[in-house]
Amino acid sequence: MTVRQYRWVAAGFGVSILAVTAFVAVRTTVATGGHHDVLAATASRGAAVDAEKPAWYGLSVLNSPVTFSGDGASPTPAGFPAISATAGILVDVDTKTILWQLNGHAPLPPASTIKVLTALVALDNFSPDRSITATADALNQAWDETKMGLKPGMTLSVRDLLTAMLMVSANDAAQVLAADTVGLQRFVAAMNAQVAALGLHDTRVSSPVGLDDPHMRASAYDLAAIAATVFDRFPLFRGIVATRTASIPVNANHPVFWLENVDGLFQKYPPAVGIKPGWTGDAGACEIGMAVRDGHRLISVLMHGTLVYTSSARLLDWGFSREGLPALLPPQPSPSPSPAATH
C-alpha cells in the first residue's frame, strides 16, 4: 500500500489521549424524509436550509452552539510572529477567547481541514466498530488525490476509516464513510446541518473530502469551532489526531495498512496534539493545530498560507507566552538591514 503524501511536500508544509471536559451537547434526530437534491439546495440557498428540512434522513447533529468571545489582538501586536496567510485565528479553547484573528470570518476553500466536520458527523452517527464495505462507486478518486489504497469489497471499521482519513488525509476513506453508509447526499446534508446546529454561518460544504469546488467554503473561525467541538466530544478523535504512526492489521479481506501522520506540526512544536492539515490549488496550504501546555489548550487555524507548520508553531507559542508560559521556540531573527546605497 502506498499513501500519496507528495501534496503535503509540494505545498511547502514546513500518543497520549488527553482527558478534557466535553462541551455539553444535545443530539437531535430528524425523521426520515424523501430524497431531495441536497447539493443543489445547499449551493443555491445556503447551509441553513439543511437544518430546516429533513434532508438528512434521520441522521443526528449536535445542537451545541459555539461562540468565541473577543476580537483578538491587532494583526501585528508587539512580538507577534511573522505569518503569511490570507486568514487565521488563535483561540483559547478553555476560556473560548480569541487571542488573535485575521479575516476570521472570511469564507475560503478549506481543503482537507473540512474532514474535521466529516469526522464529527461520522462519530455522532456511527459506532466506531461498525463495519463498512467499500464500493466501486465510492472509490472514484483521481490519480493525484491522497488515498490509503482501498479497493472495492474491502471491509473496514469506522474507526479504521477515520484513522486513515485523519492521519494520512485519505480521500477514499472519507468517501466510503459517507457514500457507503447513508449515501453521499444524506451525509453532506448532515454536515451542513451540523454547521448550522453549532451556530456557525461561514461554512458550506459539497463533499466530505474538501476538494476545490465553488460551493465548498469555510472560515478560520468556523474550523476552530468545529475542531474544538469534535476534540472535546469524542475521545477517539483526540486519540487519532495525536497519533504519529499506526497500522490497520491485515485480515482475509484486506492487506495491512501502514499509516504515518502527515501533520508536520508535530515536528515543529513538541506540545502539539494534532489536528489536521490540508492543501489544494485553490486553498493553498491550510492547518488546524492544537497544543496543550500545563493542561491549557490553544487552537490555531491558518488558511491559504505558506510554511503553515512553522507559522502555526510560532502562533501557538506566542499565544502561550501571552498567557504567562515561557516561550519554547527561539526568537525569530530580525531581518538584515539593507546595505547602504553607494554613490
C-alpha positions in Angstrom: 0.0 0.0 0.0 1.3 3.4 -0.9 0.0 6.5 0.7 0.3 9.6 -1.6 1.9 12.3 0.5 3.6 14.4 -2.1 0.8 17.0 -1.9 2.0 18.0 1.5 5.6 18.3 0.4 4.7 20.3 -2.7 2.7 22.7 -0.6 5.8 23.7 1.4 4.5 22.5 4.8 7.3 23.4 7.0 0.3 9.5 21.9 -1.3 10.4 24.6 -5.1 10.8 24.8 -6.0 13.8 26.9 -8.8 13.9 29.4 -10.8 17.1 28.8 -14.1 18.5 29.7 -16.6 17.9 26.9 -18.9 20.6 25.6 -22.5 20.0 26.9 -24.3 18.9 23.8 -27.8 17.7 22.9 -28.4 15.3 20.0 -31.3 16.0 17.6 -32.7 13.4 15.2 -34.9 14.3 12.2 -37.4 11.8 10.9 -36.7 10.1 7.6 -38.0 12.0 4.5 -38.0 11.6 0.8 -35.0 12.3 -1.5 -34.2 15.9 -2.3 -31.5 17.5 -4.4 -29.4 18.3 -1.3 -26.3 19.6 -3.1 -28.3 21.9 -5.3 -30.2 23.3 -2.3 -27.0 23.8 -0.4 -25.4 25.6 -3.3 -28.3 27.9 -4.0 -29.8 28.7 -0.6 -27.1 28.1 1.9 -26.3 25.6 4.6 -29.1 26.7 6.9 -31.6 25.1 4.5 -30.3 21.6 5.6 -31.0 22.4 9.2 -34.6 23.3 8.5 -35.6 20.3 6.3 -35.5 16.5 6.8 -32.9 16.2 4.0 -30.5 14.3 6.3 -33.0 11.4 6.8 -32.7 10.7 10.5 -29.0 11.4 10.9 -28.3 13.3 14.2 -26.5 16.5 14.8 -25.1 18.1 18.0 -27.2 21.1 19.0 -24.3 22.8 20.7 -23.7 26.4 19.6 -20.1 27.5 19.9 -19.2 31.2 20.5 -15.8 32.6 20.9 -15.6 36.0 22.7 -13.3 38.9 22.0 -12.0 40.4 18.7 -8.4 39.2 19.3 -5.3 41.2 19.2 -4.5 43.5 16.4 -2.9 41.7 13.4 0.6 42.9 14.3 0.9 43.3 18.1 4.4 43.6 19.7 6.3 40.4 19.5 3.8 38.8 17.1 5.4 36.2 14.8 5.7 36.8 11.1 2.9 34.8 9.5 1.9 34.7 5.8 -1.8 33.7 5.4 -5.0 35.1 4.0 -6.9 34.2 7.1 -6.3 32.8 10.6 -7.3 32.6 14.2 -5.9 31.7 17.6 -8.3 30.6 20.3 -8.0 29.7 24.0 -10.2 26.6 23.9 -10.7 26.6 27.7 -12.0 30.2 28.0 -13.3 30.3 24.4 -11.5 33.6 23.9 -10.0 34.8 20.6 -6.4 35.8 21.1 -5.7 36.8 17.5 -7.6 36.7 14.2 -7.1 37.8 10.7 -10.1 37.8 8.4 -11.5 35.2 10.8 -14.9 35.0 9.1 -13.8 35.0 5.5 -15.2 32.0 3.7 -12.3 30.3 1.9 -11.6 26.9 0.3 -10.8 24.7 3.3 -9.1 21.7 1.6 -8.8 18.7 3.8 -9.3 20.6 7.0 -13.0 20.1 6.4 -12.5 16.5 7.3 -12.8 17.5 11.0 -16.5 18.1 10.1 -16.7 14.8 8.3 -15.3 13.1 11.5 -17.9 14.9 13.7 -20.8 13.7 11.7 -19.5 10.2 11.5 -18.7 9.9 15.2 -22.0 11.3 16.2 -23.9 8.8 14.0 -21.9 5.6 13.6 -20.4 3.2 16.1 -16.6 3.1 15.8 -16.9 -0.7 15.5 -19.4 -0.6 12.6 -18.1 -2.4 9.5 -18.3 -0.7 6.1 -17.7 -2.4 2.8 -16.1 -0.1 0.1 -18.0 0.0 -3.2 -16.6 0.9 -6.6 -18.9 4.0 -6.7 -17.2 5.4 -3.7 -13.7 4.8 -5.0 -13.7 7.2 -7.9 -10.8 9.4 -6.7 -8.4 11.0 -9.2 -4.9 9.6 -9.6 -3.4 12.6 -7.7 -5.7 12.5 -4.7 -4.4 11.4 -1.3 -5.6 7.8 -0.6 -5.0 4.9 1.7 -5.4 2.4 -1.1 -8.9 0.9 -0.6 -10.3 -1.5 -3.2 -13.9 -2.4 -3.9 -15.1 -5.2 -1.5 -12.7 -4.3 1.3 -14.4 -4.1 4.7 -13.1 -1.8 7.4 -14.5 -0.4 10.6 -15.5 3.2 11.1 -12.5 3.5 13.5 -10.1 2.4 10.8 -11.5 4.6 8.2 -11.4 7.6 10.5 -7.8 6.8 11.4 -6.8 6.8 7.7 -8.8 9.9 6.9 -7.4 12.0 9.8 -3.8 10.7 9.8 -3.0 10.5 6.1 -5.9 12.6 4.8 -7.2 9.6 2.8 -10.0 10.8 0.5 -11.0 7.2 -0.3 -11.7 6.6 3.4 -13.7 9.8 3.7 -15.8 9.0 0.7 -16.5 5.4 1.9 -17.5 6.8 5.3 -20.2 8.9 3.6 -21.3 7.2 0.4 -21.2 3.6 1.7 -23.1 4.3 4.9 -26.1 6.6 4.3 -25.3 7.9 0.8 -23.3 11.0 -0.2 -26.2 13.4 -0.4 -27.6 12.5 3.0 -24.1 12.7 4.6 -23.3 16.1 3.1 -26.7 17.4 4.1 -25.9 16.3 7.7 -22.6 18.1 7.5 -24.3 21.4 6.6 -27.0 20.8 9.2 -24.3 20.3 11.8 -22.7 23.6 10.9 -26.0 25.4 11.5 -26.5 23.5 14.7 -23.2 24.8 16.0 -24.4 28.3 15.3 -21.9 28.9 12.5 -22.6 30.9 9.4 -19.5 31.0 7.2 -19.3 27.3 6.1 -21.0 25.4 3.3 -19.8 22.0 2.1 -20.4 20.0 -1.0 -18.4 16.8 -0.1 -16.8 15.1 2.8 -13.4 15.4 1.3 -12.7 19.1 0.7 -11.5 19.2 -2.9 -11.9 22.6 -4.7 -15.5 23.4 -5.5 -17.2 26.8 -5.8 -19.7 25.6 -3.1 -17.0 24.4 -0.6 -16.2 27.2 1.8 -15.3 27.6 5.5 -13.8 30.2 7.7 -11.0 30.1 10.2 -13.5 30.8 13.0 -15.8 28.0 11.9 -13.0 25.5 11.6 -11.7 26.3 15.0 -15.2 25.9 16.5 -15.8 22.6 14.7 -12.4 21.2 15.6 -12.8 22.2 19.3 -16.3 20.6 19.4 -15.2 17.2 18.0 -12.0 17.2 20.0 -13.9 17.8 23.3 -16.8 15.5 22.5 -15.0 12.4 21.2 -12.0 10.7 22.8 -11.5 8.6 19.6 -10.9 11.8 17.6 -8.4 13.1 20.2 -6.5 9.8 20.1 -6.3 9.6 16.3 -5.1 13.1 15.6 -2.4 12.8 18.3 -1.1 9.5 16.9 2.2 9.7 14.9 2.1 6.2 13.3 -0.4 3.5 13.2 -1.3 0.3 11.3 -4.5 -1.4 10.3 -3.7 -5.1 10.6 -4.0 -7.5 7.7 -7.0 -9.8 7.6 -8.6 -12.1 5.0 -10.3 -9.1 3.4 -7.5 -6.5 3.0 -3.8 -6.1 3.4 -2.1 -4.3 6.3 -2.2 -0.5 6.0 0.7 1.4 7.5 -0.2 5.0 8.4 2.1 7.9 9.2 0.5 11.2 10.3 1.1 13.9 7.7 0.7 16.7 10.1 4.1 18.4 10.2 3.2 20.5 13.3 4.4 17.6 15.5 8.0 18.2 14.3 7.8 22.0 14.7 6.2 22.2 18.2 6.5 19.4 20.8 3.3 20.3 22.8 1.2 19.8 19.6 -1.6 17.2 19.7 -2.8 17.4 16.1 -5.3 18.2 14.4 -5.5 18.5 10.6 -3.6 20.0 7.6 -4.9 20.5 4.1 -3.8 21.6 0.7 -5.4 22.2 -2.7 -4.6 24.5 -5.6 -7.3 27.0 -4.6 -7.0 26.6 -0.8 -3.2 26.7 -0.7 -1.7 25.4 2.5 -4.1 25.2 5.5 -3.6 23.9 9.0 -5.7 23.4 12.1 -3.4 23.0 15.0 -3.8 22.4 18.7 -1.3 22.3 21.5 -1.5 21.7 25.2 0.8 23.1 27.9 0.2 22.7 31.6 -3.3 21.4 30.9 -4.1 24.5 28.9 -5.3 24.3 25.3 -4.9 26.6 22.4 -6.2 26.0 18.8 -4.9 27.8 15.7 -6.2 27.9 12.2 -4.3 29.2 9.1 -5.8 29.3 5.7 -4.2 29.9 2.3 -0.8 30.3 3.9 2.8 29.5 3.4 5.0 27.5 5.8 1.9 26.8 7.8 3.5 24.3 10.2 6.3 26.7 11.2 3.8 29.6 11.4 1.3 27.5 13.5 4.1 26.6 15.9 5.1 30.2 16.4 1.5 31.3 16.7 0.7 28.8 19.4 3.9 29.6 21.2 3.1 33.3 21.1 -0.3 32.5 22.5 1.0 30.6 25.4 3.5 33.4 26.2 0.7 35.9 26.3 -0.9 33.7 28.9 2.2 33.6 31.1 4.0 30.5 29.9 7.6 30.7 28.8 8.3 30.6 25.1 9.6 27.3 23.8 10.8 28.5 20.4 13.8 30.7 19.8 13.0 34.3 18.8 12.7 34.9 15.1 15.8 36.6 13.6 15.3 40.2 12.7 15.6 41.0 9.0 19.0 42.0 7.9 19.3 45.8 7.3 19.6 46.7 3.6 23.1 47.7 2.7 23.7 51.4 2.4 23.5 52.8 -1.1 26.7 53.7 -2.7 27.3 56.7 -5.0 
